[in-house]
């Protein structure tokens, strides 16, 4: 029996399914297949954003939310799914977190998701032009109105996160319950340190993005190989570093010992880290999803976790 994780008042599967590929490298039919496979395996935590996938030719943003909303409507499973989405980004420039931007953002997301509430609502990027009081007051109103259940933050500094949490505490407003940082075996510096310390001090759950480093930690990128993927450039850069090669070697060793895929081990390491509630990873096909879901059955030893940690220093 898979043990769910707690994020504020929400109970979520140990693997968060990323929706960034829906409406981009996976069309609606392919996306439905991935979402069906995830739900059939007991998954319930789907992550998207109002800006996904505006970067794709012909898209305007919101395509991922539309796919997820159509899927929940088709399956009649809205009450079984914990939906996370985000506000504040934009293509080509950021939307920001003014009261108008947040209000317009939440209404657009609710419409595309075909729902009356968002379970976990992230500020996608901080808005340094505003005091934290401004947007937290707006977010608190959305919680009181029942449009949002819990709030969270992504792409924020330790200082601004601490200020936001302290203001919520002092004013008795809705408080961030989660943080979504970039964090994985080859990208530890952004989160570890002051940001993770603030999260730990306030009891925030981390839901790291780029958990597989744009696919590098699946093991399919190797010296001398070419991978046909929209994210190949972002993944392949890690091959040029000693750290990347050391991490691959350690992952290969541990994966072989357990008879699992490299991606499963990379996610298991991340899931073991302090404050991490559930890694976030995406899949274009049910076949790509399987090694991600295998995270729930893999128990690494302390020695194996240490081997991976040392390789990634």
Backbone bond lengths (Angstrom), bond angles and torsions (degrees), N, CA, C in turn:
res aa  C-N    CA-C-N  psi(-1)  N-CA   C-N-CA  omega(-1)  CA-C   N-CA-C  phi
1 X - - - 1.471 - - 1.536 109.03 -
2 X 1.317 116.50 122.74 1.461 120.97 179.21 1.522 110.35 -69.53
3 X 1.319 115.42 132.12 1.464 120.91 179.55 1.523 109.28 -90.12
4 X 1.319 117.43 115.22 1.460 120.55 179.23 1.521 111.32 -69.21
5 X 1.316 116.19 161.38 1.457 123.46 178.75 1.529 109.09 -108.13
6 X 1.327 115.16 155.08 1.465 120.00 178.99 1.529 110.43 -101.62
7 X 1.329 115.49 131.71 1.462 121.78 171.25 1.521 105.68 -129.20
8 X 1.321 115.82 100.35 1.467 119.19 -171.70 1.516 108.87 59.91
9 X 1.323 116.87 -125.74 1.469 121.60 -179.97 1.525 112.25 -89.16
10 X 1.350 117.07 0.75 1.465 121.98 -174.53 1.521 111.22 -93.83
11 X 1.315 116.24 144.51 1.469 122.52 175.91 1.519 107.67 -113.07
12 X 1.342 116.72 117.67 1.463 120.16 -170.78 1.530 112.18 -127.87
13 X 1.318 115.05 153.64 1.461 123.64 176.92 1.539 109.57 -63.98
14 X 1.346 117.97 151.08 1.468 120.76 -178.91 1.531 115.18 -65.88
15 X 1.340 117.54 -9.59 1.461 120.73 173.49 1.520 108.81 -121.80
16 X 1.333 116.84 120.14 1.458 121.29 173.41 1.528 107.99 -86.29
17 X 1.327 116.42 131.37 1.460 120.49 -178.60 1.523 109.99 -92.03
18 X 1.326 115.87 119.26 1.456 121.23 -179.48 1.518 112.21 -77.08
19 X 1.336 116.03 133.68 1.455 120.77 -179.09 1.517 113.82 -100.38
20 X 1.344 117.34 12.21 1.468 119.16 -176.33 1.528 113.00 -65.73
21 X 1.346 118.04 -22.83 1.466 120.32 -179.50 1.528 112.91 -86.20
22 X 1.332 116.90 -16.53 1.473 120.39 -177.87 1.537 109.36 -69.48
23 X 1.307 115.97 126.95 1.455 119.77 -176.65 1.511 113.20 79.80
24 X 1.335 116.21 9.03 1.467 121.87 177.59 1.524 108.21 -126.71
25 X 1.335 117.67 -90.87 1.464 120.28 178.92 1.523 112.20 -86.46
26 X 1.315 117.10 -8.89 1.473 122.06 173.80 1.531 107.69 -123.57
27 X 1.340 116.63 121.67 1.466 119.21 176.77 1.530 109.22 -76.24
28 X 1.330 116.93 -177.40 1.464 118.88 -173.60 1.527 112.40 -61.68
29 X 1.325 116.94 -42.37 1.469 119.63 -179.44 1.529 111.53 -63.76
30 X 1.329 116.55 -43.91 1.471 120.40 178.33 1.529 110.55 -65.80
31 X 1.326 116.06 -39.54 1.469 120.62 179.50 1.527 110.92 -63.39
32 X 1.340 116.26 -43.02 1.466 120.02 177.65 1.531 110.45 -58.99
33 X 1.330 117.25 -39.34 1.468 120.67 -179.21 1.530 110.79 -63.48
34 X 1.338 116.12 -41.32 1.470 120.35 178.59 1.531 110.38 -67.86
35 X 1.324 116.54 -45.80 1.460 120.70 179.84 1.526 111.40 -62.58
36 X 1.324 117.01 -40.04 1.472 120.36 177.06 1.527 111.03 -62.03
37 X 1.333 116.02 -45.69 1.475 120.11 -178.80 1.522 110.80 -63.71
38 X 1.315 116.55 -39.39 1.470 121.38 178.79 1.529 110.43 -64.25
39 X 1.322 117.10 -47.34 1.467 121.02 -179.55 1.521 111.50 -65.22
40 X 1.332 116.49 -39.00 1.475 120.34 179.31 1.528 111.42 -63.93
41 X 1.325 116.46 -27.82 1.467 120.78 179.06 1.531 111.72 -86.10
42 X 1.325 116.61 3.98 1.466 120.07 179.05 1.508 113.79 97.82
43 X 1.340 117.23 1.58 1.460 120.29 -179.58 1.518 112.14 -69.98
44 X 1.345 116.12 143.94 1.476 119.23 -178.59 1.522 113.73 -141.54
45 X 1.343 118.62 4.46 1.467 121.71 -170.32 1.530 109.49 -119.23
46 X 1.328 116.41 103.06 1.466 122.03 -174.91 1.522 109.12 -113.35
47 X 1.332 116.08 129.42 1.458 122.57 -173.78 1.521 110.65 -114.42
48 X 1.337 116.31 132.25 1.456 120.61 178.49 1.532 108.27 -146.27
49 X 1.344 116.10 -166.95 1.462 121.55 177.09 1.512 108.75 -159.80
50 X 1.337 115.52 155.81 1.461 118.61 -178.47 1.526 112.32 -66.42
51 X 1.324 117.19 -16.73 1.460 121.41 -176.85 1.541 112.94 -95.50
52 X 1.337 118.23 -8.87 1.475 120.57 179.21 1.524 109.56 -77.32
53 X 1.325 125.26 129.14 1.444 125.38 -2.34 1.529 107.60 -119.37
54 X 1.348 115.15 75.31 1.465 120.68 -174.55 1.523 112.89 -65.25
55 X 1.337 117.06 -19.31 1.464 120.41 -177.66 1.530 113.13 -75.12
56 X 1.318 117.29 -16.26 1.474 120.65 -177.90 1.527 110.28 -80.20
57 X 1.317 117.80 140.28 1.470 120.92 -179.54 1.532 111.33 -53.84
58 X 1.329 115.94 130.83 1.462 121.17 178.19 1.513 114.30 88.37
59 X 1.335 117.76 -10.57 1.464 121.48 179.91 1.525 111.28 -91.05
60 X 1.322 116.09 158.17 1.462 120.95 178.08 1.528 112.03 -121.61
61 X 1.335 117.41 -6.64 1.465 121.57 -173.84 1.512 110.00 103.87
62 X 1.316 116.41 143.39 1.461 120.68 -178.59 1.516 113.65 95.62
63 X 1.342 116.91 -4.86 1.470 119.89 -178.85 1.529 111.54 -61.76
64 X 1.320 116.70 -40.07 1.468 120.19 -179.78 1.526 110.93 -64.39
65 X 1.330 116.50 -45.41 1.470 119.91 178.00 1.528 110.49 -59.46
66 X 1.330 116.88 -40.71 1.466 120.73 -179.95 1.523 111.14 -61.97
67 X 1.336 116.66 -43.47 1.470 120.73 178.43 1.525 110.14 -60.98
68 X 1.325 116.97 -47.12 1.473 121.31 -178.23 1.527 110.37 -65.03
69 X 1.325 116.30 -41.73 1.464 119.84 177.71 1.520 111.93 -62.35
70 X 1.337 116.52 -42.86 1.469 120.41 178.10 1.525 111.09 -64.27
71 X 1.336 115.97 -38.13 1.477 119.78 180.00 1.531 110.53 -66.36
72 X 1.323 117.79 -46.39 1.469 120.12 179.97 1.525 110.95 -62.71
73 X 1.332 116.27 -38.52 1.468 119.92 178.79 1.530 110.36 -66.59
74 X 1.332 116.50 -41.90 1.471 120.56 -179.16 1.525 111.67 -66.70
75 X 1.328 116.66 -35.20 1.469 120.67 -176.46 1.527 112.39 -93.62
76 X 1.316 117.23 -13.02 1.469 120.72 -179.21 1.518 112.85 62.80
77 X 1.344 116.33 36.94 1.473 119.74 -172.06 1.526 113.53 -119.12
78 X 1.337 117.82 20.52 1.462 118.94 -175.61 1.519 112.57 -52.00
79 X 1.325 118.94 -41.68 1.461 120.86 -176.10 1.528 113.29 -70.06
80 X 1.339 116.83 -14.24 1.464 120.86 179.67 1.523 112.62 -92.10
81 X 1.323 117.07 -11.11 1.462 121.28 -172.44 1.525 110.51 -109.73
82 X 1.322 116.22 134.62 1.462 122.59 172.69 1.533 106.33 -95.72
83 X 1.325 115.76 112.81 1.462 121.33 -175.46 1.529 110.06 -102.19
84 X 1.325 115.01 124.34 1.465 121.04 173.48 1.520 108.66 -111.05
85 X 1.327 117.01 131.74 1.457 119.97 171.70 1.527 108.36 -140.41
86 X 1.337 115.31 179.83 1.469 119.19 -168.14 1.523 110.90 -138.82
87 X 1.337 114.43 159.40 1.461 121.50 177.67 1.535 108.30 -137.80
88 X 1.330 116.06 149.97 1.461 119.56 173.08 1.505 114.73 118.56
89 X 1.339 117.55 -17.48 1.460 119.90 176.37 1.518 108.77 -89.45
90 X 1.302 116.85 176.03 1.451 121.51 177.66 1.514 109.21 -174.62
91 X 1.305 116.77 158.43 1.453 121.83 177.46 1.535 106.96 -121.16
92 X 1.342 119.71 124.06 1.455 126.69 5.40 1.529 113.55 -88.84
93 X 1.351 118.64 -19.26 1.455 118.48 179.94 1.531 109.95 -110.88
94 X 1.322 114.78 163.70 1.462 119.01 -176.84 1.529 110.99 -71.41
95 X 1.320 115.07 145.84 1.465 121.46 179.07 1.532 110.43 -74.14
96 X 1.327 116.81 -35.93 1.457 120.64 -176.97 1.515 111.66 88.27
97 X 1.344 115.71 -179.32 1.464 121.01 -172.59 1.530 112.67 -123.80
98 X 1.322 116.79 30.08 1.463 118.92 174.18 1.532 108.65 -63.04
99 X 1.324 115.89 161.55 1.469 119.97 -179.80 1.527 110.59 -56.87
100 X 1.327 116.77 -40.50 1.468 120.48 179.67 1.521 111.04 -65.03
101 X 1.338 116.62 -44.97 1.470 120.70 -178.67 1.526 111.24 -63.11
102 X 1.317 116.47 -42.74 1.469 120.06 -179.02 1.529 110.29 -68.49
103 X 1.325 116.62 -43.01 1.474 120.13 179.55 1.532 111.21 -62.67
104 X 1.333 116.05 -45.89 1.466 119.72 178.26 1.531 110.12 -64.37
105 X 1.337 115.60 -39.04 1.458 120.18 -179.15 1.516 112.40 -63.01
106 X 1.329 117.15 -46.00 1.462 119.62 -176.75 1.524 110.76 -67.66
107 X 1.325 117.58 -38.28 1.467 119.47 -179.56 1.528 110.83 -66.55
108 X 1.343 116.35 -39.69 1.459 119.64 177.68 1.522 111.78 -64.58
109 X 1.333 116.38 -42.35 1.470 120.24 179.49 1.526 111.40 -65.17
110 X 1.322 117.08 -44.06 1.465 120.33 178.82 1.528 111.11 -59.89
111 X 1.318 115.90 -39.90 1.474 120.16 -179.69 1.528 111.02 -66.03
112 X 1.335 115.99 -47.09 1.472 119.15 -178.14 1.527 111.91 -69.10
113 X 1.322 116.56 -35.72 1.468 120.45 179.50 1.530 112.34 -78.91
114 X 1.338 115.96 -8.71 1.468 121.89 177.90 1.535 110.65 56.87
115 X 1.320 114.81 48.79 1.460 120.38 -176.71 1.526 109.88 -142.94
116 X 1.328 116.61 169.22 1.467 120.32 179.09 1.524 112.14 -104.83
117 X 1.348 117.15 -2.30 1.472 118.61 178.18 1.523 110.20 -155.12
118 X 1.330 114.28 151.63 1.462 123.21 174.57 1.517 106.68 -107.23
119 X 1.324 116.80 129.97 1.471 119.56 -174.79 1.523 112.65 -74.21
120 X 1.334 116.83 -42.05 1.461 121.25 -179.31 1.526 107.20 -136.52
121 X 1.319 116.44 117.42 1.473 121.24 -173.89 1.521 109.29 -115.46
122 X 1.329 115.73 115.53 1.470 122.04 -177.96 1.531 111.96 -95.10
123 X 1.317 116.16 141.76 1.457 119.72 158.99 1.533 104.70 -79.22
124 X 1.340 116.19 112.46 1.471 121.43 -169.61 1.530 111.13 -66.01
125 X 1.323 115.41 -41.81 1.464 122.55 174.36 1.506 107.59 -135.22
126 X 1.320 116.19 147.02 1.460 119.29 173.52 1.528 108.51 -65.16
127 X 1.322 116.00 156.64 1.463 121.69 175.75 1.523 107.50 -119.58
128 X 1.361 117.08 89.96 1.466 120.44 -174.95 1.519 113.58 -63.78
129 X 1.353 117.81 -12.56 1.461 119.95 179.05 1.528 111.67 -74.34
130 X 1.328 116.65 -11.80 1.468 121.06 -176.43 1.521 110.80 -118.33
131 X 1.348 117.79 145.78 1.456 119.10 167.41 1.534 108.85 -66.58
132 X 1.322 117.54 147.53 1.470 120.02 -178.21 1.533 111.04 -58.61
133 X 1.323 116.40 -27.77 1.462 120.59 -179.58 1.536 111.42 -57.41
134 X 1.321 116.22 -36.18 1.466 120.19 -175.30 1.522 111.80 -61.68
135 X 1.337 115.87 -55.19 1.468 116.45 -174.32 1.519 112.88 -80.46
136 X 1.329 118.03 -25.48 1.467 118.91 176.18 1.528 110.89 -67.65
137 X 1.318 116.92 -33.89 1.465 120.24 176.83 1.528 110.12 -64.54
138 X 1.337 116.25 -40.68 1.469 120.25 177.63 1.524 110.79 -65.99
139 X 1.326 116.79 -45.53 1.465 120.66 -179.80 1.524 111.16 -62.93
140 X 1.337 116.59 -40.14 1.462 120.14 178.33 1.535 110.47 -60.73
141 X 1.333 116.49 -40.21 1.469 119.99 178.44 1.524 110.96 -62.06
142 X 1.338 117.14 -39.27 1.471 120.71 178.86 1.529 111.14 -64.30
143 X 1.332 116.41 -37.10 1.471 120.33 177.17 1.529 109.55 -66.41
144 X 1.322 116.89 -45.13 1.468 120.89 -179.80 1.530 111.75 -63.13
145 X 1.332 116.10 -32.09 1.469 120.62 179.32 1.531 112.39 -80.07
146 X 1.343 116.78 -7.84 1.457 119.92 179.62 1.521 114.43 83.17
147 X 1.322 117.42 6.66 1.464 119.92 179.60 1.530 111.91 -80.89
148 X 1.319 115.99 -21.94 1.464 122.98 -179.92 1.524 107.82 -135.12
149 X 1.346 116.36 137.58 1.472 119.23 179.53 1.524 111.92 -91.71
150 X 1.337 117.47 -47.53 1.465 121.66 -179.98 1.526 108.38 -137.59
151 X 1.345 116.30 154.17 1.465 120.19 179.01 1.529 110.61 -117.99
152 X 1.336 114.55 155.11 1.459 121.09 -175.30 1.521 109.58 -150.49
153 X 1.330 116.54 171.80 1.465 121.40 -176.66 1.524 110.88 -131.61
154 X 1.323 115.43 145.61 1.462 121.51 173.70 1.524 107.66 -133.72
155 X 1.321 116.87 153.80 1.474 121.43 175.33 1.527 111.71 50.30
156 X 1.330 114.97 63.19 1.464 121.55 -177.55 1.527 108.11 -137.86
157 X 1.328 117.26 149.51 1.460 120.33 177.56 1.525 110.34 -80.50
158 X 1.325 115.69 161.97 1.466 120.50 178.42 1.531 110.53 -60.38
159 X 1.332 116.02 -38.43 1.459 120.01 -176.66 1.538 110.96 -66.83
160 X 1.307 116.05 -45.72 1.471 119.14 -179.26 1.528 111.53 -70.08
161 X 1.325 116.35 -35.97 1.462 119.26 177.59 1.531 110.08 -63.39
162 X 1.336 116.20 -45.71 1.466 120.25 179.68 1.533 110.31 -61.26
163 X 1.333 116.39 -41.66 1.470 119.85 179.75 1.526 111.03 -62.85
164 X 1.331 115.98 -41.68 1.467 120.15 -179.88 1.523 111.03 -64.21
165 X 1.320 116.66 -45.52 1.464 120.83 -178.33 1.526 111.14 -65.19
166 X 1.321 115.47 -40.71 1.469 119.34 -179.40 1.522 111.33 -68.10
167 X 1.348 116.81 -37.20 1.468 118.96 177.68 1.528 110.62 -65.67
168 X 1.336 116.63 -44.80 1.468 119.36 178.73 1.520 111.03 -57.45
169 X 1.323 115.99 -43.51 1.466 120.45 179.03 1.538 110.92 -61.04
170 X 1.336 115.83 -48.21 1.471 119.22 -173.92 1.527 112.19 -70.38
171 X 1.342 115.94 -32.11 1.468 119.82 -176.53 1.526 113.05 -95.46
172 X 1.343 116.51 -4.05 1.456 119.74 -179.38 1.522 112.86 67.72
173 X 1.334 116.78 34.20 1.466 121.76 -179.18 1.527 110.96 -101.35
174 X 1.326 115.67 167.58 1.474 120.57 173.74 1.530 108.55 -52.51
175 X 1.315 115.46 141.33 1.472 121.13 -172.82 1.523 109.77 -123.65
176 X 1.305 115.95 142.33 1.462 119.60 175.19 1.532 110.25 -53.52
177 X 1.342 116.42 134.00 1.466 120.55 177.56 1.530 111.40 -111.27
178 X 1.336 116.77 -9.88 1.462 119.85 -176.96 1.514 110.27 -147.85
179 X 1.330 113.78 161.10 1.461 121.46 175.32 1.520 107.79 -133.96
180 X 1.336 116.14 141.39 1.462 120.12 177.93 1.529 108.37 -118.67
181 X 1.327 116.76 93.08 1.464 120.85 179.37 1.528 111.12 -99.70
182 X 1.322 116.87 161.71 1.464 119.27 166.74 1.527 107.12 -73.75
183 X 1.325 116.57 126.13 1.466 119.25 -175.12 1.517 109.15 -163.05
184 X 1.313 116.30 125.44 1.466 122.28 176.56 1.523 108.61 -166.52
185 X 1.305 117.19 -178.93 1.468 121.66 -175.75 1.527 114.28 -61.70
186 X 1.327 118.24 -24.85 1.469 119.27 178.84 1.527 112.15 -109.95
187 X 1.320 117.45 3.77 1.476 121.79 176.04 1.524 108.40 -139.29
188 X 1.312 115.44 84.40 1.463 120.25 -176.90 1.520 113.17 -106.45
189 X 1.337 116.06 -19.16 1.464 120.23 -168.39 1.526 113.59 -70.11
190 X 1.334 117.89 -31.79 1.466 120.48 -176.66 1.526 111.29 -65.53
191 X 1.331 115.89 -38.69 1.463 118.88 -173.63 1.523 113.64 -97.94
192 X 1.324 117.24 -47.06 1.469 119.00 -176.86 1.521 110.33 -64.74
193 X 1.305 115.45 137.28 1.460 119.89 -176.43 1.518 110.87 114.13
194 X 1.347 118.08 -138.15 1.474 121.12 -173.71 1.528 114.29 -56.68
195 X 1.357 117.68 -40.79 1.463 119.63 -176.91 1.530 111.07 -66.19
196 X 1.334 116.70 -46.79 1.468 120.30 177.95 1.525 110.71 -64.22
197 X 1.324 116.90 -33.59 1.465 120.39 179.37 1.532 110.89 -64.22
198 X 1.334 116.28 -43.08 1.475 119.99 177.81 1.529 109.91 -63.34
199 X 1.334 115.69 -44.06 1.467 119.87 179.39 1.528 110.80 -59.08
200 X 1.327 116.79 -45.40 1.463 121.12 -178.56 1.530 110.91 -65.56
201 X 1.308 116.08 -41.59 1.467 120.12 -177.37 1.525 111.80 -63.55
202 X 1.331 116.39 -33.08 1.466 120.84 -177.71 1.533 112.96 -101.66
203 X 1.329 117.03 4.54 1.461 119.96 176.80 1.518 114.61 71.96
204 X 1.346 116.87 28.26 1.459 119.88 178.89 1.533 110.51 -78.20
205 X 1.323 115.50 147.24 1.460 121.87 174.20 1.527 108.66 -94.33
206 X 1.316 116.56 132.17 1.465 120.20 177.48 1.526 109.68 -93.83
207 X 1.336 115.40 135.80 1.468 122.95 176.21 1.530 106.08 -124.38
208 X 1.330 118.08 81.80 1.466 120.12 -169.58 1.525 113.60 -66.89
209 X 1.357 115.14 137.57 1.463 119.80 171.74 1.526 109.57 -96.63
210 X 1.339 115.87 169.40 1.480 120.91 -170.58 1.532 109.97 51.67
211 X 1.325 116.47 37.72 1.471 120.88 -178.48 1.525 111.58 -58.47
212 X 1.341 116.58 -27.60 1.465 121.44 178.25 1.525 111.32 -110.93
213 X 1.336 117.15 19.87 1.470 122.05 175.44 1.526 111.86 50.93
214 X 1.340 115.35 55.37 1.478 122.60 179.86 1.524 112.70 56.64
215 X 1.329 116.53 26.05 1.468 120.48 177.41 1.510 113.92 103.00
216 X 1.344 117.80 -11.04 1.471 119.66 -179.84 1.518 111.25 -59.43
217 X 1.324 117.10 -39.25 1.472 120.89 -175.69 1.527 113.12 -82.34
218 X 1.338 116.89 9.81 1.472 119.57 168.30 1.527 110.38 -82.79
219 X 1.345 116.07 -15.31 1.461 120.24 -179.58 1.515 114.48 86.88
220 X 1.342 117.77 0.04 1.472 118.07 -177.41 1.526 112.40 -81.31
221 X 1.338 116.71 -14.48 1.469 120.16 176.77 1.527 108.78 -94.73
222 X 1.309 116.10 116.70 1.469 122.03 -178.50 1.528 109.12 -133.03
223 X 1.342 117.24 157.60 1.465 118.87 176.53 1.531 110.90 -54.92
224 X 1.331 115.66 129.14 1.461 120.20 177.05 1.516 114.83 86.61
225 X 1.335 117.75 1.02 1.468 119.77 -179.80 1.529 110.04 -106.01
226 X 1.316 115.77 155.14 1.461 121.97 175.03 1.525 107.94 -121.97
227 X 1.319 116.37 130.62 1.467 120.99 -179.36 1.524 108.85 -115.90
228 X 1.325 116.31 129.68 1.462 121.63 177.82 1.524 109.25 -83.88
229 X 1.317 115.70 93.76 1.464 120.82 -177.56 1.515 109.09 -151.25
230 X 1.333 115.78 146.44 1.465 120.81 177.44 1.527 111.15 -65.07
231 X 1.343 116.70 -18.03 1.464 120.10 -177.48 1.516 112.86 -109.28
232 X 1.348 116.54 13.81 1.470 120.69 -173.64 1.530 112.62 -59.20
233 X 1.323 116.47 -40.17 1.465 119.43 -176.77 1.525 111.12 -63.92
234 X 1.342 116.27 -43.69 1.457 120.22 179.93 1.517 112.38 -65.21
235 X 1.325 116.73 -35.25 1.459 120.73 -179.10 1.518 111.95 -76.85
236 X 1.329 116.17 -43.91 1.465 120.58 -171.93 1.529 113.37 -66.26
237 X 1.341 117.53 -21.73 1.471 119.19 -178.58 1.530 111.89 -60.12
238 X 1.329 116.63 -26.50 1.465 119.63 -178.64 1.528 112.24 -72.14
239 X 1.349 116.91 -18.49 1.469 120.10 177.41 1.524 111.32 -68.52
240 X 1.321 116.22 -19.96 1.459 120.24 -176.69 1.528 111.95 -86.60
241 X 1.333 117.61 2.63 1.467 120.35 -178.04 1.524 111.20 -116.25
242 X 1.330 115.11 148.34 1.471 120.01 175.83 1.525 110.29 -60.49
243 X 1.319 115.66 -39.89 1.463 120.23 -178.76 1.525 110.31 -59.50
244 X 1.335 116.46 -45.82 1.458 120.60 -179.59 1.516 112.47 -58.63
245 X 1.319 115.89 -43.73 1.474 120.28 -178.36 1.534 110.84 -70.54
246 X 1.330 116.74 -38.09 1.476 120.10 177.18 1.530 110.71 -63.44
247 X 1.321 115.61 -42.90 1.465 120.34 -179.56 1.527 110.41 -63.84
248 X 1.327 117.70 -44.12 1.471 120.69 178.20 1.522 111.09 -58.42
249 X 1.325 116.52 -43.25 1.478 120.63 -179.19 1.527 110.52 -62.93
250 X 1.338 116.74 -43.63 1.466 120.92 179.59 1.531 110.77 -66.67
251 X 1.325 117.04 -41.10 1.465 120.57 178.11 1.524 110.81 -62.64
252 X 1.327 117.13 -43.86 1.472 121.16 179.03 1.530 110.41 -57.29
253 X 1.320 115.63 -44.16 1.466 121.79 -177.52 1.536 111.30 -63.14
254 X 1.324 115.88 -48.68 1.466 120.40 -177.60 1.534 110.56 -70.02
255 X 1.330 116.78 -40.93 1.465 120.23 179.27 1.523 111.00 -61.15
256 X 1.331 116.47 -41.40 1.465 120.54 179.88 1.524 110.63 -63.99
257 X 1.333 116.95 -37.85 1.470 120.91 -178.56 1.531 111.61 -65.00
258 X 1.337 116.67 -28.45 1.468 120.54 -177.72 1.529 112.89 -104.84
259 X 1.326 117.13 -6.92 1.457 119.68 -177.80 1.517 112.71 66.44
260 X 1.344 115.86 36.43 1.464 120.64 179.50 1.527 109.05 -123.87
261 X 1.335 115.74 173.65 1.456 119.59 178.74 1.526 111.24 -82.53
262 X 1.313 114.64 156.85 1.467 122.09 -178.30 1.538 111.23 -56.24
263 X 1.331 117.64 -41.37 1.465 121.09 -178.55 1.525 111.63 -59.67
264 X 1.317 116.33 -37.11 1.469 120.81 -179.23 1.524 110.41 -62.56
265 X 1.330 115.55 -42.66 1.463 120.60 179.92 1.529 110.81 -66.99
266 X 1.328 116.96 -42.07 1.468 120.50 -179.86 1.525 110.89 -60.60
267 X 1.331 116.67 -41.29 1.468 120.42 178.78 1.529 111.34 -70.25
268 X 1.330 116.90 -36.47 1.464 120.28 179.76 1.528 110.63 -65.47
269 X 1.330 116.64 -39.44 1.474 119.53 175.51 1.518 109.91 -60.14
270 X 1.327 116.29 -47.57 1.461 120.45 -177.71 1.528 110.96 -62.43
271 X 1.327 116.15 -42.38 1.470 120.56 -179.55 1.526 112.07 -63.05
272 X 1.340 116.96 -22.50 1.471 120.94 -178.18 1.526 112.70 -83.79
273 X 1.316 117.24 -10.71 1.464 120.26 -173.10 1.531 111.62 -75.21
274 X 1.333 116.68 149.61 1.466 120.28 179.07 1.525 111.19 -55.61
275 X 1.295 117.06 138.16 1.479 128.81 178.99 1.524 113.82 76.89
276 X 1.345 119.64 -18.20 1.466 119.75 -175.98 1.527 110.24 -72.57
277 X 1.329 116.08 122.76 1.466 121.09 178.20 1.515 110.44 -91.73
278 X 1.334 116.30 -45.99 1.452 120.72 -176.45 1.523 109.78 -159.30
279 X 1.326 118.03 123.47 1.461 119.42 175.30 1.529 110.26 -67.44
280 X 1.323 115.11 154.90 1.466 122.24 -179.63 1.526 108.65 -113.05
281 X 1.326 116.39 123.16 1.467 120.12 179.38 1.521 109.51 -144.79
282 X 1.322 115.33 152.13 1.465 119.99 -177.49 1.526 110.39 -118.34
283 X 1.330 115.24 160.52 1.466 121.73 -179.82 1.519 108.74 -145.40
284 X 1.326 116.48 140.55 1.468 121.31 178.16 1.522 112.27 -88.44
285 X 1.354 115.61 -19.88 1.467 120.85 -177.34 1.523 109.87 -140.11
286 X 1.344 117.82 158.10 1.464 120.05 174.96 1.531 111.94 -58.76
287 X 1.344 117.10 -31.15 1.471 120.28 179.21 1.532 110.58 -65.06
288 X 1.328 116.83 -40.39 1.464 120.27 177.63 1.528 111.40 -68.74
289 X 1.320 116.38 -26.51 1.465 121.06 -177.31 1.533 112.41 -73.28
290 X 1.330 116.78 -32.33 1.478 120.21 -172.20 1.531 113.96 -55.34
291 X 1.345 119.28 -50.29 1.473 117.39 179.79 1.517 113.52 -65.97
292 X 1.324 117.25 -22.56 1.460 120.10 177.24 1.525 109.89 -72.16
293 X 1.322 116.30 -45.43 1.465 120.98 179.07 1.526 112.13 -66.48
294 X 1.339 116.61 -25.29 1.471 120.51 -179.84 1.518 112.08 -64.57
295 X 1.329 116.64 -11.80 1.466 122.28 174.26 1.523 111.15 -50.23
296 X 1.329 117.44 -37.82 1.464 120.72 -173.66 1.527 112.90 -68.98
297 X 1.338 117.52 -18.87 1.471 121.16 -177.58 1.519 113.28 -103.48
298 X 1.335 117.02 -2.41 1.469 120.23 -174.62 1.524 111.00 -100.74
299 X 1.320 116.25 124.90 1.463 121.91 176.43 1.527 108.11 -117.47
300 X 1.310 116.35 109.84 1.460 120.65 179.25 1.532 110.15 -85.50
301 X 1.325 116.10 147.21 1.463 120.31 176.94 1.529 109.64 -77.72
302 X 1.318 115.67 163.61 1.472 119.90 176.99 1.529 110.44 -59.72
303 X 1.335 116.09 -36.96 1.470 120.54 -179.85 1.532 110.50 -65.50
304 X 1.330 116.32 -40.86 1.463 120.05 179.84 1.528 111.08 -67.61
305 X 1.318 116.91 -41.02 1.461 120.35 178.04 1.521 109.87 -62.75
306 X 1.321 116.77 -41.34 1.454 120.93 179.14 1.524 111.84 -66.01
307 X 1.330 116.07 -39.23 1.478 120.83 177.47 1.524 110.34 -58.82
308 X 1.333 116.38 -44.67 1.461 121.21 179.52 1.525 111.88 -67.83
309 X 1.323 116.40 -41.47 1.455 121.03 -179.87 1.523 110.54 -62.59
310 X 1.333 116.20 -44.48 1.478 120.17 -179.79 1.527 110.70 -65.07
311 X 1.333 117.67 -40.59 1.462 120.83 179.72 1.529 111.42 -62.42
312 X 1.326 115.89 -28.70 1.460 119.92 -174.71 1.535 113.49 -94.65
313 X 1.324 116.03 2.77 1.477 118.19 -179.43 1.530 110.69 -65.05
